[in-house]
């Protein structure tokens, strides 16, 4: 068994100032590098080939991966915590406390969407939105779509936005071969 470790991974990163979540290629941590190397000999003898120097490993890689809660949009997490009855998010015992700005942005977004009232309490709309395993913006679209008679369209849009590769290209119709249009 061989493992080829390029030293990079795609990681979700959220910028609360511009409210954009991106998937960026970033250097892995030393812990991730050790985990990847361990996969080579887990079930049978193997070898790990790292595509970076030992100096780069020692000098450039962080010891641990930055926790996802510190680099993610917290709106869905806050909505779930509110649904569970946890109201004091500032003093909640997070394993890795998120940045106050990120927490505030999440509360602002949920208030703007109508999921929270001005006192930070969960509204009936927020209660319904919390039932969906989606970003709050998409769950609100789904909840209010019947009002605008566009539920089928919103369901299709939500499904397409939730899946990383959903567009297909039929390259050989005679043999029924389907090839992906996008690279996943």
C-alpha positions in Angstrom: 0.0 0.0 0.0 1.4 3.4 -1.0 0.3 6.8 0.2 1.3 9.9 -1.7 1.2 13.0 0.5 1.3 16.3 -1.4 1.2 18.3 1.9 -2.1 20.1 1.1 -5.8 19.6 1.8 -9.0 21.5 1.0 -10.2 23.3 4.1 -13.4 25.3 4.7 -12.5 28.9 5.7 -15.0 31.6 6.7 -14.5 35.3 6.5 -17.0 36.9 8.9 -16.3 40.4 7.6 -17.5 39.7 4.1 -19.6 36.7 5.1 -18.1 34.3 2.6 -17.3 30.7 3.2 -14.7 29.2 0.8 -13.0 25.9 0.3 -9.3 26.7 0.0 -6.2 24.5 -0.6 -4.1 24.9 2.5 -0.9 23.2 3.9 -1.7 20.3 6.2 -0.5 20.1 9.8 2.2 17.9 11.1 -0.5 15.8 12.9 -2.3 15.3 9.5 1.0 14.3 7.9 1.6 11.7 10.6 -1.9 10.4 10.2 -1.5 10.1 6.4 1.8 8.2 6.9 0.1 5.9 9.3 -2.4 4.9 6.6 0.4 3.3 4.6 1.0 0.5 7.0 -2.4 0.1 8.7 -3.6 -3.1 7.1 -0.4 -4.3 5.4 3.1 -3.2 4.8 3.4 0.1 2.9 5.2 3.3 2.3 4.4 7.0 2.4 5.9 9.4 -0.1 5.8 13.0 0.9 6.0 15.6 -1.8 7.7 18.2 0.4 11.1 18.4 2.1 11.9 17.6 5.7 12.8 21.2 6.2 9.4 22.3 5.0 7.8 19.7 7.3 9.7 21.0 10.3 9.5 24.8 9.5 6.3 25.4 7.6 3.7 23.0 8.9 1.7 23.9 12.0 1.7 21.2 14.8 -2.1 20.8 14.8 -5.0 21.5 12.4 -6.8 24.7 13.2 -10.2 23.6 14.6 -13.1 23.8 12.1 -15.3 25.8 14.5 -12.7 28.6 14.4 -12.8 28.8 10.6 -16.5 28.1 9.8 -19.7 30.1 9.5 -21.4 29.6 12.9 -25.0 30.5 11.9 -26.1 26.9 11.7 -24.3 25.9 14.9 -25.9 28.9 16.7 -29.3 27.9 15.4 -28.8 24.4 16.7 -27.6 25.5 20.1 -30.6 27.9 20.4 -32.9 25.0 19.4 -31.3 22.9 22.2 -32.2 25.7 24.7 -28.7 27.1 25.1 -29.2 30.8 25.2 -25.9 32.2 26.8 -23.6 31.5 23.9 -20.9 33.9 25.2 -20.4 31.8 28.3 -21.0 28.4 26.6 -18.2 26.0 27.3 -16.9 25.5 23.7 -13.9 23.2 23.4 -12.3 25.8 21.2 -14.2 29.1 21.7 -14.9 30.9 18.4 -14.0 34.5 17.7 -16.5 36.9 19.2 -16.9 38.6 15.8 -17.8 35.3 14.1 -20.4 34.6 16.8 -21.8 38.1 16.5 -22.1 37.8 12.7 -23.9 34.5 13.1 -26.4 36.1 15.5 -26.8 39.1 13.1 -27.5 36.8 10.2 -30.1 34.8 12.1 -31.8 37.9 13.3 -31.9 39.3 9.8 -33.4 36.0 8.5 -36.0 36.1 11.2 -34.8 33.0 13.0 -34.0 35.0 16.1 -35.9 38.0 17.6 -34.2 41.2 18.7 -33.6 39.6 22.2 -31.8 36.7 20.6 -34.6 34.2 21.2 -35.6 31.5 18.7 -38.7 32.5 16.7 -41.2 30.0 15.3 -39.6 30.5 11.9 -36.2 29.7 13.5 -37.6 26.6 15.1 -38.7 25.3 11.7 -35.4 26.4 10.0 -33.4 24.5 12.6 -35.0 21.2 11.5 -33.1 21.3 8.1 -29.5 20.2 7.9 -28.7 23.2 5.7 -27.3 26.7 6.0 -29.9 29.0 7.5 -30.3 31.0 4.3 -31.2 27.8 2.4 -33.5 26.5 5.1 -35.4 29.8 5.1 -35.7 29.6 1.3 -37.3 26.2 1.7 -39.6 27.2 4.5 -41.0 30.3 2.7 -41.0 28.9 -0.8 -44.7 27.7 -0.6 -45.7 31.3 0.1 -44.3 32.2 -3.4 -45.5 29.0 -5.1 -41.9 28.0 -6.0 -41.1 25.0 -3.7 -40.1 22.7 -6.6 -37.6 25.2 -7.9 -36.2 26.0 -4.5 -35.8 22.3 -3.7 -33.8 21.9 -7.0 -31.7 24.9 -6.3 -31.0 23.8 -2.7 -30.1 20.3 -3.8 -27.7 21.7 -6.5 -26.0 24.1 -4.0 -25.7 21.4 -1.3 -24.0 18.9 -3.6 -20.4 19.6 -4.7 -20.8 17.9 -8.1 -24.3 17.5 -9.4 -24.1 18.6 -13.1 -23.8 15.7 -15.5 -22.7 15.5 -19.2 -24.0 12.6 -21.2 -21.0 11.9 -23.4 -22.1 8.6 -24.9 -25.9 8.4 -25.1 -25.9 5.2 -27.1 -24.2 3.2 -24.4 -25.7 5.2 -21.5 -22.3 6.4 -20.2 -22.5 9.4 -18.0 -19.4 11.5 -17.3 -19.2 14.3 -14.8 -19.2 17.8 -16.2 -17.4 19.3 -13.1 -14.3 18.1 -11.2 -15.2 17.1 -7.7 
